[in-house]
Amino acid sequence: MGAPRVGIVGRRAASAVPGLLAAGAELAAVCELDPETLTRLGDALGVPPERRFQRYEDLLASGVDAVAIGTPMPLHAAQSIAALDAGKHVLCEVTAAVSLPECRALLAAVRRCGRVYMMAENYCYLRQNVLVTQLVREGAFGDCYYAEGEYVHDVKALHHDPDGAPTWRARWQVGVNGCTYGTHSLGPVMRWLGDERIASVSCLGSGVHTDPGHPMEDSVLMLCKLASGRLIRIRLDMMSNRPHAATNYTLQGTAGCYEAARAQGERDRIWLRSLGEPRWHDLEELSDRLPAWYGEGAALAAGSGHGGGDFFVGWDFARACRGEIPSPVPVGDAVTWTVAGLRSQESIARGGTPVPVPSLDDLEGLAAPQPRRPPQLVMRAPAGLPLPELQAPAGYTLRRAGPEDAAALTACLEAAFGGWDAERVHRALLDAPDVQATFVAESAGGRIVATASHREIPERFPGATYLHWVGADPAHAGLRLGALVSAAVLRYGRAERGLGEAVLETDDQRLAAVATYLALGFAPEYRDPGHPARWSAVFRALAEARRR
């Protein structure tokens, strides 16, 4: 490949642009959901208006060779997989994913597509970390058996917008208890201990003291036991009132040790047996042993964020796209470091009990290709369809759902379908950028017993409301609550979004749901060669059910 054409996705990804350009990449497009931010970002990067996109799908179709993803954490895996499946190389911000299933899917996508994947772990490129890594590779520390990393950063101001609304960080970083954002600390020290497999993690917290509005404990400690018995301690603290200290590292080997500066004015200190008597030395005394590649880029990286780390992330990604080097933080490392944090959430919930961490082989086995599922049945309602009145049965109310309804929505969808938890409700409905509204029917006791969501998928169904995740608690069957919330979605699409037609996808066995959709005015749409025969079987089953 010559100069890779890179699309910037999300404003955070712009931090890699200086390194990308210095390594010969071409800045080909930019994508941002918010139109004002898109304008500012496009102007700052010099991207012409016709190469600025609000929809990620449009950027992927614009002829780019690679994407740099700097969007909120819950979007990382899905956007990375979509780019890989579209034949693009991927640079993605940390963490790689927010669930084990996403880690499996990402690992499988990289293996399947054969494109470069690199996680943008910029702390691996901090000058002091690069130097310690080089000394480790030279054997200066002997056998390294213990390491520490700490990310202590008061970011409470980022958990809510100026109007008080929670940001994605409030949900995905401090809305979950455990080491949710540990790769800045774990990544560099894993390099020092030879990228050995993490066998188990144990996680404990200090309790909630500073910000009771979030379940994340103020300080969280994660112990990682490696397969050989070596040990790593990671501290994550994004709550405590204190100065920033996100680059605290320690390394212990049989022939040396290192301790990073912990406060302003301190120096990084090192002792090596090869330096003589056991006393501390300034790490900078050994700066002549920095690797050559770092020296080549150091002047260009001056002033770049995270001590030059943001520059080197873009620099190395462009080189990897051209095949000059392998991915410096490949998918195996990205998934390993991410999975440790995900498993810590289970450990802390169990009082610090050690929990096993699946190996990459385990994850790949779980990610083995499954038999192809037949495409769902498709139904469409015309633009002029008369909509029923929104009259809830006695004792029930119809309303829109909000973030505070996550637990009640989970219970409803679990009763209707199975396989739902709060994380999935947030990811698929409440926090999903393409879901505009969710409507619910609520019983007199305040329990959500039916739900449906409004989604738009313009690349598949342009100009149409997509009726999404319609479900009702079987204990409240026969009251047409599914029809009620579905009609609310259709009215919303027509009145609030200006969409005439409506489409949905459903499964053959959901006969009661199909009957509801037919009564609302939906009709089958044959989009697959197998659809006509399957619809015939559905109509025979509906006729048989009426006879019974």
Backbone torsions as a table, in degrees:
resi	resn	phi	psi	omega
1	MET	NA	140.2	174.4
2	GLY	-79.4	-126.6	177.9
3	ALA	-77.5	113.5	-179.4
4	PRO	-67.7	135.3	177.9
5	ARG	-89.5	112.7	-171.3
6	VAL	-108.9	134.9	173.0
7	GLY	-101.9	132.8	179.9
8	ILE	-93.5	124.2	-175.6
9	VAL	-117.9	105.2	-177.6
10	GLY	90.1	144.9	-172.0
11	ARG	-66.3	-29.9	-179.4
12	ARG	-62.5	-31.7	-178.6
13	ALA	-66.3	-17.8	-179.7
14	ALA	-64.1	-18.7	179.8
15	SER	-64.2	-21.3	179.7
16	ALA	-86.0	-7.5	-173.1
17	VAL	-60.6	-46.5	179.9
18	PRO	-56.2	-42.3	178.6
19	GLY	-67.9	-39.1	177.8
20	LEU	-59.9	-47.5	-177.4
21	LEU	-67.5	-39.0	180.0
22	ALA	-64.3	-28.3	179.2
23	ALA	-91.0	7.3	173.2
24	GLY	94.1	9.4	176.9
25	ALA	-77.1	161.9	177.2
26	GLU	-111.1	130.3	176.6
27	LEU	-82.7	105.5	-167.2
28	ALA	-102.9	-20.9	-175.9
29	ALA	-167.8	164.4	176.9
30	VAL	-141.7	146.7	-178.3
31	CYS	-134.4	129.5	176.7
32	GLU	-151.0	136.0	-177.1
33	LEU	-68.7	-43.5	-177.7
34	ASP	-77.8	123.8	-174.4
35	PRO	-64.0	-37.2	179.5
36	GLU	-67.2	-42.6	177.2
37	THR	-63.8	-38.8	178.7
38	LEU	-60.7	-42.6	179.6
39	THR	-63.9	-47.6	-179.6
40	ARG	-62.2	-43.3	-178.3
41	LEU	-67.0	-44.3	178.8
42	GLY	-61.8	-41.5	178.0
43	ASP	-64.1	-44.3	-177.5
44	ALA	-64.1	-34.6	-177.3
45	LEU	-92.8	-5.2	179.6
46	GLY	72.4	29.7	179.2
47	VAL	-91.2	126.4	-177.6
48	PRO	-64.3	153.2	-175.5
49	PRO	-53.8	-37.0	-177.7
50	GLU	-71.2	-9.2	178.1
51	ARG	-108.7	20.7	177.3
52	ARG	-110.7	130.1	-172.6
53	PHE	-130.4	141.4	171.8
54	GLN	-93.2	-23.4	-179.1
55	ARG	-103.7	128.3	-179.3
56	TYR	-59.3	-39.0	-179.1
57	GLU	-60.0	-37.1	179.6
58	ASP	-66.9	-39.4	177.7
59	LEU	-63.2	-43.4	-179.5
60	LEU	-61.8	-29.5	-178.3
61	ALA	-89.6	5.3	-171.5
62	SER	-92.5	4.9	177.6
63	GLY	94.5	11.8	177.1
64	VAL	-73.5	154.0	175.9
65	ASP	-94.1	-23.4	-173.6
66	ALA	-152.4	159.6	176.2
67	VAL	-129.0	147.1	170.9
68	ALA	-115.2	114.0	-170.8
69	ILE	-101.0	121.1	177.4
70	GLY	-133.0	51.5	-177.6
71	THR	-103.1	176.5	177.5
72	PRO	-57.5	151.4	-174.1
73	MET	-51.2	-43.0	-175.9
74	PRO	-67.3	-9.2	179.0
75	LEU	-96.8	-12.3	-169.7
76	HIS	-58.3	-53.0	-174.2
77	ALA	-64.7	-49.0	-177.3
78	ALA	-61.2	-42.7	-179.5
79	GLN	-70.8	-35.3	176.5
80	SER	-64.0	-46.0	-178.4
81	ILE	-64.2	-42.1	178.6
82	ALA	-60.5	-41.4	179.3
83	ALA	-67.3	-43.5	179.0
84	LEU	-60.4	-44.3	179.5
85	ASP	-65.6	-23.2	176.5
86	ALA	-88.2	5.0	177.1
87	GLY	84.3	20.0	-178.0
88	LYS	-101.9	148.2	168.4
89	HIS	-76.1	152.7	-171.8
90	VAL	-130.8	126.9	164.4
91	LEU	-112.1	122.7	-173.9
92	CYS	-130.6	138.1	176.5
93	GLU	-63.8	165.5	179.0
94	VAL	-84.8	151.6	-7.0
95	THR	-81.4	169.8	-176.8
96	ALA	-68.1	-29.6	-174.4
97	ALA	-160.8	174.7	179.3
98	VAL	-123.4	11.9	177.1
99	SER	-158.3	159.4	176.5
100	LEU	-62.8	-44.1	177.6
101	PRO	-57.9	-37.3	177.4
102	GLU	-66.0	-38.4	177.7
103	CYS	-61.4	-44.2	178.6
104	ARG	-61.5	-45.2	-178.2
105	ALA	-65.1	-39.4	179.1
106	LEU	-65.2	-45.5	178.8
107	LEU	-58.8	-44.9	179.7
108	ALA	-64.1	-38.3	-178.4
109	ALA	-65.5	-42.3	179.3
110	VAL	-64.6	-43.9	178.6
111	ARG	-62.2	-39.2	-175.5
112	ARG	-72.6	-38.9	-169.4
113	CYS	-94.0	-21.4	176.9
114	GLY	67.3	25.9	178.0
115	ARG	-102.7	163.9	178.0
116	VAL	-71.4	129.7	169.5
117	TYR	-122.9	131.7	177.8
118	MET	-138.1	127.2	172.4
119	MET	-84.4	136.2	-172.6
120	ALA	-84.5	61.5	179.7
121	GLU	-83.6	89.4	-172.6
122	ASN	-71.6	-19.5	-179.8
123	TYR	-69.5	-19.2	173.7
124	CYS	-67.7	-17.2	-176.7
125	TYR	-103.5	4.0	173.8
126	LEU	-59.5	140.8	-174.0
127	ARG	-52.3	-48.9	-177.1
128	GLN	-65.4	-34.8	178.9
129	ASN	-70.8	-37.6	176.4
130	VAL	-62.2	-42.9	-179.3
131	LEU	-65.8	-44.7	178.8
132	VAL	-63.1	-40.4	178.0
133	THR	-59.6	-43.1	179.1
134	GLN	-62.9	-43.1	179.3
135	LEU	-64.3	-36.8	175.8
136	VAL	-61.7	-45.2	-178.1
137	ARG	-65.6	-28.6	176.8
138	GLU	-79.5	-6.7	-180.0
139	GLY	84.9	12.3	-174.1
140	ALA	-66.6	-26.4	-179.0
141	PHE	-92.5	-2.1	-175.1
142	GLY	72.0	-139.4	178.7
143	ASP	-87.2	111.4	-178.5
144	CYS	-84.2	127.6	-173.6
145	TYR	-131.7	-6.0	179.7
146	TYR	-148.9	140.5	178.8
147	ALA	-150.4	155.2	177.0
148	GLU	-132.5	149.1	171.5
149	GLY	-143.6	141.2	-179.2
150	GLU	-135.1	134.2	172.9
151	TYR	-119.8	97.5	-177.7
152	VAL	-113.7	105.1	-169.3
153	HIS	-149.8	108.9	179.0
154	ASP	-73.1	103.1	-178.5
155	VAL	-120.6	30.2	179.6
156	LYS	-58.3	-30.8	-179.3
157	ALA	-64.7	-18.8	-178.7
158	LEU	-92.7	0.1	-175.5
159	HIS	-85.0	-13.9	179.0
160	HIS	-141.6	149.0	174.0
161	ASP	-71.4	167.4	177.7
162	PRO	-55.5	-28.1	179.1
163	ASP	-86.4	3.4	177.0
164	GLY	95.0	-6.7	-179.6
165	ALA	-70.5	139.1	-179.3
166	PRO	-67.6	139.7	174.3
167	THR	-89.0	176.2	178.7
168	TRP	-62.4	-29.4	178.6
169	ARG	-63.4	-35.9	179.8
170	ALA	-61.9	-31.0	179.8
171	ARG	-87.8	-46.5	-167.0
172	TRP	-99.2	-16.2	178.6
173	GLN	-106.5	-44.5	-179.5
174	VAL	-118.4	2.9	173.9
175	GLY	-87.7	-0.9	177.5
176	VAL	-128.9	139.6	-179.2
177	ASN	-91.7	132.6	-179.7
178	GLY	137.9	-172.5	-179.3
179	CYS	-87.2	73.7	-171.2
180	THR	-75.6	-18.9	-173.2
181	TYR	-140.0	61.4	-170.3
182	GLY	-104.1	-1.2	-172.3
183	THR	-69.3	-26.8	176.9
184	HIS	-61.5	-32.8	180.0
185	SER	-89.8	-40.7	-173.9
186	LEU	-75.5	-39.5	-174.8
187	GLY	-55.7	-55.0	-178.9
188	PRO	-60.2	-42.1	-175.9
189	VAL	-73.8	-27.2	172.8
190	MET	-63.1	-37.0	175.1
191	ARG	-59.3	-41.5	-176.2
192	TRP	-70.1	-28.6	179.7
193	LEU	-97.6	20.3	171.0
194	GLY	81.9	18.1	179.9
195	ASP	51.6	40.2	178.8
196	GLU	-74.1	158.5	-178.4
197	ARG	-67.7	136.6	172.8
198	ILE	-83.5	117.7	-176.6
199	ALA	-85.4	-37.9	-178.1
200	SER	-155.8	159.9	174.4
201	VAL	-131.0	148.8	173.4
202	SER	-130.9	134.8	-172.8
203	CYS	-136.1	133.2	176.5
204	LEU	-134.6	156.2	179.2
205	GLY	-128.3	167.6	-175.9
206	SER	-88.1	-4.0	-171.4
207	GLY	94.3	164.9	-179.9
208	VAL	-94.8	119.5	-177.0
209	HIS	-127.6	-43.4	-169.4
210	THR	-85.1	-41.0	-173.1
211	ASP	-137.2	84.7	-176.0
212	PRO	-63.6	-9.1	-178.8
213	GLY	-75.5	-5.2	-179.3
214	HIS	-130.1	146.3	-177.7
215	PRO	-74.1	-17.1	179.7
216	MET	-62.4	126.9	175.7
217	GLU	-72.1	152.5	-170.7
218	ASP	-56.7	-54.1	175.7
219	SER	-118.6	131.2	-179.7
220	VAL	-121.3	131.5	176.6
221	LEU	-112.5	130.4	176.3
222	MET	-119.4	122.9	173.7
223	LEU	-99.8	125.6	178.6
224	CYS	-109.0	117.1	176.1
225	LYS	-95.1	119.0	-178.5
226	LEU	-82.8	164.8	-175.1
227	ALA	-59.8	-29.9	-179.3
228	SER	-83.3	-8.9	-174.6
229	GLY	103.0	-10.3	177.1
230	ARG	-62.2	159.9	-170.4
231	LEU	-131.3	140.6	175.3
232	ILE	-127.6	136.1	173.8
233	ARG	-115.9	126.4	-180.0
234	ILE	-120.5	130.4	173.5
235	ARG	-113.3	131.6	175.4
236	LEU	-122.2	126.8	179.2
237	ASP	-146.3	107.3	178.8
238	MET	-115.4	14.1	-173.8
239	MET	-119.0	-38.6	-169.0
240	SER	-63.5	145.4	177.2
241	ASN	-80.5	104.9	-176.7
242	ARG	-173.4	166.7	176.8
243	PRO	-66.9	157.9	-179.9
244	HIS	-66.4	133.7	176.8
245	ALA	-153.0	77.0	-171.2
246	ALA	-101.6	3.2	-176.4
247	THR	-123.3	38.2	177.4
248	ASN	-84.0	116.3	-179.5
249	TYR	-134.7	151.1	174.9
250	THR	-139.6	142.6	174.3
251	LEU	-137.6	133.8	177.6
252	GLN	-125.7	127.6	174.9
253	GLY	-129.8	178.3	-179.4
254	THR	-74.1	-16.2	-177.5
255	ALA	-126.6	14.2	179.7
256	GLY	176.4	166.7	176.8
257	CYS	-149.5	159.2	-177.4
258	TYR	-139.8	140.0	173.6
259	GLU	-137.1	122.2	-179.2
260	ALA	-73.5	154.6	174.3
261	ALA	-60.7	137.5	-176.1
262	ARG	-107.9	-9.0	-178.5
263	ALA	-150.9	161.4	-179.4
264	GLN	-59.0	134.1	-179.6
265	GLY	94.8	-18.0	176.8
266	GLU	-80.5	165.0	178.6
267	ARG	-118.8	148.4	172.2
268	ASP	-66.2	133.9	-174.3
269	ARG	-125.9	149.0	-174.7
270	ILE	-144.3	146.6	167.7
271	TRP	-129.8	132.0	174.7
272	LEU	-128.5	140.3	178.0
273	ARG	-56.1	-34.6	-177.8
274	SER	-68.1	-14.9	179.4
275	LEU	-87.6	-5.5	177.6
276	GLY	109.2	-142.8	-172.6
277	GLU	-58.6	154.2	-176.4
278	PRO	-73.9	87.1	173.2
279	ARG	-141.2	156.4	-177.8
280	TRP	-72.9	143.2	172.7
281	HIS	-122.3	153.1	173.2
282	ASP	-70.7	129.1	-179.2
283	LEU	-55.6	-33.6	-177.7
284	GLU	-63.6	-17.8	175.8
285	GLU	-61.4	-20.6	-177.8
286	LEU	-106.9	17.1	-174.7
287	SER	-64.0	-19.0	178.2
288	ASP	-69.1	-8.0	179.0
289	ARG	-98.9	8.9	171.4
290	LEU	-59.9	143.9	-179.5
291	PRO	-64.2	154.6	-175.2
292	ALA	-60.4	-38.3	-177.0
293	TRP	-63.0	-32.1	179.3
294	TYR	-68.9	-41.4	177.8
295	GLY	-61.7	-36.0	-179.8
296	GLU	-63.5	-35.4	-175.6
297	GLY	-101.7	-6.4	-172.1
298	ALA	-59.8	-43.7	-178.5
299	ALA	-65.0	-39.9	178.7
300	LEU	-68.2	-30.6	-176.7
301	ALA	-81.0	-10.6	-177.4
302	ALA	-56.1	128.2	-179.9
303	GLY	89.4	-10.3	177.7
304	SER	-72.6	154.7	-176.3
305	GLY	-64.1	156.8	178.4
306	HIS	55.2	49.2	175.7
307	GLY	61.0	32.0	-177.5
308	GLY	90.0	-7.3	-177.9
309	GLY	-60.7	-39.1	-180.0
310	ASP	-62.4	-38.8	178.2
311	PHE	-62.1	-49.6	-174.8
312	PHE	-67.8	-29.0	174.9
313	VAL	-59.5	-50.6	179.2
314	GLY	-65.9	-39.7	179.3
315	TRP	-58.0	-51.2	-177.1
316	ASP	-71.4	-32.7	178.7
317	PHE	-64.2	-44.6	178.6
318	ALA	-61.2	-40.8	178.5
319	ARG	-65.1	-38.3	178.3
320	ALA	-66.7	-38.2	178.3
321	CYS	-61.3	-34.5	179.6
322	ARG	-83.4	-1.7	178.7
323	GLY	81.6	12.8	-179.0
324	GLU	-75.6	-32.7	179.0
325	ILE	-140.6	156.5	170.7
326	PRO	-71.0	163.5	178.4
327	SER	-58.1	124.0	-178.6
328	PRO	-67.8	-28.5	174.9
329	VAL	-129.2	78.9	-173.7
330	PRO	-72.9	176.4	-173.7
331	VAL	-62.4	-32.2	178.7
332	GLY	-61.9	-44.8	177.0
333	ASP	-67.1	-44.2	-178.4
334	ALA	-57.9	-45.5	-179.0
335	VAL	-70.1	-42.1	179.8
336	THR	-58.6	-48.3	-177.8
337	TRP	-68.2	-35.9	179.6
338	THR	-71.1	-43.3	-177.2
339	VAL	-63.0	-36.1	178.4
340	ALA	-56.3	-45.5	178.9
341	GLY	-66.0	-37.9	178.3
342	LEU	-64.5	-40.7	179.6
343	ARG	-71.2	-25.8	177.3
344	SER	-62.7	-27.8	179.5
345	GLN	-65.0	-35.6	176.1
346	GLU	-71.9	-41.0	-178.7
347	SER	-62.1	-45.8	-177.6
348	ILE	-66.9	-31.5	176.8
349	ALA	-69.4	-22.5	179.8
350	ARG	-102.6	23.7	175.1
351	GLY	74.1	24.6	178.2
352	GLY	91.7	5.4	178.3
353	THR	-58.5	131.0	176.3
354	PRO	-59.7	136.0	177.2
355	VAL	-124.1	142.0	-179.2
356	PRO	-68.6	149.5	176.5
357	VAL	-109.7	122.0	-178.8
358	PRO	-63.1	140.6	175.8
359	SER	-75.9	168.9	176.4
360	LEU	-62.4	-36.3	177.2
361	ASP	-61.9	-41.3	177.3
362	ASP	-61.4	-46.0	-178.7
363	LEU	-64.7	-41.3	179.3
364	GLU	-65.1	-37.2	176.9
365	GLY	-63.4	-40.9	178.1
366	LEU	-70.5	-21.7	-178.8
367	ALA	-95.3	12.3	-179.2
368	ALA	-58.8	145.7	-178.1
369	PRO	-56.5	135.6	178.3
370	GLN	-99.6	158.4	176.3
371	PRO	-56.6	140.7	-176.8
372	ARG	-64.0	127.8	177.3
373	ARG	-81.3	134.0	178.2
374	PRO	-59.7	145.2	178.4
375	PRO	-60.3	145.0	-179.1
376	GLN	-65.5	159.0	172.9
377	LEU	-70.9	146.5	-178.2
378	VAL	-117.7	138.1	175.5
379	MET	-130.6	147.2	-178.4
380	ARG	-133.7	140.9	174.5
381	ALA	-112.3	133.9	-176.1
382	PRO	-71.5	163.9	-175.8
383	ALA	-64.2	-34.4	-176.4
384	GLY	-88.7	13.5	-175.6
385	LEU	-62.1	124.3	173.4
386	PRO	-67.7	134.2	-177.7
387	LEU	-102.1	140.1	179.9
388	PRO	-68.8	158.4	175.2
389	GLU	-66.9	148.4	-179.1
390	LEU	-90.3	77.7	-178.0
391	GLN	-110.0	107.1	179.8
392	ALA	-75.3	146.7	175.7
393	PRO	-60.1	158.3	178.5
394	ALA	-56.9	132.8	179.8
395	GLY	90.7	-0.1	-179.5
396	TYR	-126.5	152.3	176.0
397	THR	-128.9	153.1	177.8
398	LEU	-111.5	133.5	178.4
399	ARG	-157.7	170.8	173.3
400	ARG	-85.4	147.4	179.1
401	ALA	-93.0	155.7	176.2
402	GLY	-133.5	-179.0	-178.0
403	PRO	-56.3	-29.5	-178.5
404	GLU	-70.0	-10.2	-178.1
405	ASP	-95.2	10.1	-174.0
406	ALA	-56.2	-46.3	-176.9
407	ALA	-65.8	-43.3	-179.5
408	ALA	-68.1	-37.9	176.1
409	LEU	-64.3	-39.9	178.3
410	THR	-58.5	-46.5	-179.3
411	ALA	-61.8	-41.0	-179.8
412	CYS	-65.7	-48.2	-177.8
413	LEU	-69.9	-32.7	175.9
414	GLU	-65.3	-40.4	177.8
415	ALA	-66.9	-35.8	-176.7
416	ALA	-78.2	-39.9	-171.6
417	PHE	-124.2	-32.8	-169.3
418	GLY	81.6	156.0	175.5
419	GLY	82.8	16.6	-179.7
420	TRP	-109.5	143.0	170.0
421	ASP	-138.6	176.0	-175.0
422	ALA	-62.0	-36.8	179.2
423	GLU	-60.1	-43.9	-179.2
424	ARG	-67.7	-37.6	178.3
425	VAL	-60.1	-44.5	178.7
426	HIS	-65.2	-46.7	-174.6
427	ARG	-67.0	-42.0	-172.8
428	ALA	-89.4	-22.8	-174.1
429	LEU	-127.4	-67.9	-168.0
430	LEU	-68.6	-35.1	-178.5
431	ASP	-107.1	1.1	-176.9
432	ALA	-71.8	125.6	-175.9
433	PRO	-66.8	-20.6	-179.1
434	ASP	-99.2	7.6	174.1
435	VAL	-104.9	115.0	-172.5
436	GLN	-89.7	-27.9	-177.5
437	ALA	-160.4	147.8	173.9
438	THR	-127.6	128.9	179.6
439	PHE	-109.9	147.0	-178.5
440	VAL	-136.7	152.0	168.0
441	ALA	-103.9	132.1	-173.9
442	GLU	-120.4	134.5	179.1
443	SER	-77.1	171.5	-179.2
444	ALA	-60.9	-27.1	179.0
445	GLY	-82.7	3.8	178.9
446	GLY	84.4	15.0	-179.3
447	ARG	-95.4	132.1	175.2
448	ILE	-75.7	123.0	-174.2
449	VAL	-121.7	-3.7	174.9
450	ALA	-157.4	150.5	-178.0
451	THR	-154.6	152.0	172.5
452	ALA	-154.6	149.9	-176.1
453	SER	-125.3	152.6	175.7
454	HIS	-99.4	123.3	179.7
455	ARG	-130.5	156.3	173.6
456	GLU	-126.9	129.6	178.2
457	ILE	-127.9	74.3	-170.9
458	PRO	-63.8	-25.5	179.9
459	GLU	-70.7	-21.4	178.2
460	ARG	-108.0	-40.0	-176.0
461	PHE	-132.0	73.5	-176.5
462	PRO	-62.6	140.0	174.9
463	GLY	69.6	21.1	-175.1
464	ALA	-131.7	144.8	166.4
465	THR	-69.1	136.1	173.5
466	TYR	-107.7	111.5	179.1
467	LEU	-75.8	118.1	-162.7
468	HIS	-124.1	132.1	173.8
469	TRP	47.7	67.4	173.3
470	VAL	-88.1	122.0	-178.9
471	GLY	-151.0	150.3	178.8
472	ALA	-139.7	144.6	176.6
473	ASP	-65.3	122.9	-178.4
474	PRO	-56.8	-23.7	179.4
475	ALA	-67.1	-14.1	-179.4
476	HIS	-118.2	30.0	-179.1
477	ALA	-69.1	157.4	175.6
478	GLY	87.5	-0.8	-177.6
479	LEU	-103.6	4.0	179.7
480	ARG	59.2	35.2	178.4
481	LEU	-71.4	-32.9	175.3
482	GLY	-62.5	-39.6	177.1
483	ALA	-66.2	-36.8	-179.1
484	LEU	-62.7	-51.4	-177.6
485	VAL	-70.6	-31.5	176.4
486	SER	-65.1	-43.7	178.6
487	ALA	-63.6	-34.9	177.5
488	ALA	-63.0	-40.1	177.6
489	VAL	-64.2	-43.7	-179.1
490	LEU	-63.4	-41.8	178.3
491	ARG	-64.6	-40.6	178.5
492	TYR	-62.0	-45.3	-179.5
493	GLY	-60.5	-37.9	-178.2
494	ARG	-77.2	-44.5	-173.4
495	ALA	-82.5	-41.0	-173.0
496	GLU	-96.7	-28.2	-175.8
497	ARG	-110.0	-7.9	177.9
498	GLY	69.7	29.5	-177.7
499	LEU	-105.0	130.0	-178.4
500	GLY	-85.4	-62.0	-176.7
501	GLU	-76.2	164.2	175.9
502	ALA	-140.1	144.1	177.8
503	VAL	-132.2	160.9	174.4
504	LEU	-152.3	162.6	173.0
505	GLU	-125.3	140.8	-177.0
506	THR	-146.4	174.6	-177.6
507	ASP	-107.7	153.4	-173.4
508	ASP	-57.5	-37.6	-173.1
509	GLN	-80.8	-8.1	-177.7
510	ARG	-85.8	66.3	-173.1
511	LEU	-63.8	-43.1	-179.7
512	ALA	-62.5	-39.9	178.4
513	ALA	-65.9	-43.1	179.1
514	VAL	-60.9	-41.0	178.1
515	ALA	-61.2	-39.8	177.3
516	THR	-62.4	-45.2	-178.5
517	TYR	-65.2	-38.9	177.7
518	LEU	-62.7	-40.5	180.0
519	ALA	-66.3	-29.5	177.5
520	LEU	-77.6	-10.7	178.9
521	GLY	109.0	3.9	175.8
522	PHE	-74.0	148.8	177.4
523	ALA	-132.7	153.5	179.4
524	PRO	-61.0	145.7	173.0
525	GLU	-127.1	124.6	-174.2
526	TYR	-91.4	102.6	-178.4
527	ARG	-112.2	0.8	-178.1
528	ASP	-140.5	144.7	-179.4
529	PRO	-56.4	-26.9	-179.4
530	GLY	-85.1	-8.1	-175.3
531	HIS	-63.3	-44.8	-177.3
532	PRO	-56.0	-46.6	-179.4
533	ALA	-66.1	-38.5	-179.7
534	ARG	-68.0	-38.7	177.4
535	TRP	-66.5	-36.5	176.4
536	SER	-59.6	-42.0	178.7
537	ALA	-65.5	-37.7	178.6
538	VAL	-64.2	-45.3	-179.2
539	PHE	-66.3	-35.0	175.7
540	ARG	-64.3	-41.5	-179.8
541	ALA	-66.7	-37.8	177.2
542	LEU	-65.2	-41.5	178.4
543	ALA	-63.6	-40.6	178.9
544	GLU	-65.1	-39.7	179.3
545	ALA	-64.1	-37.0	178.4
546	ARG	-68.0	-36.2	179.5
547	ARG	-65.9	-32.0	-179.8
548	ARG	-75.6	NA	NA
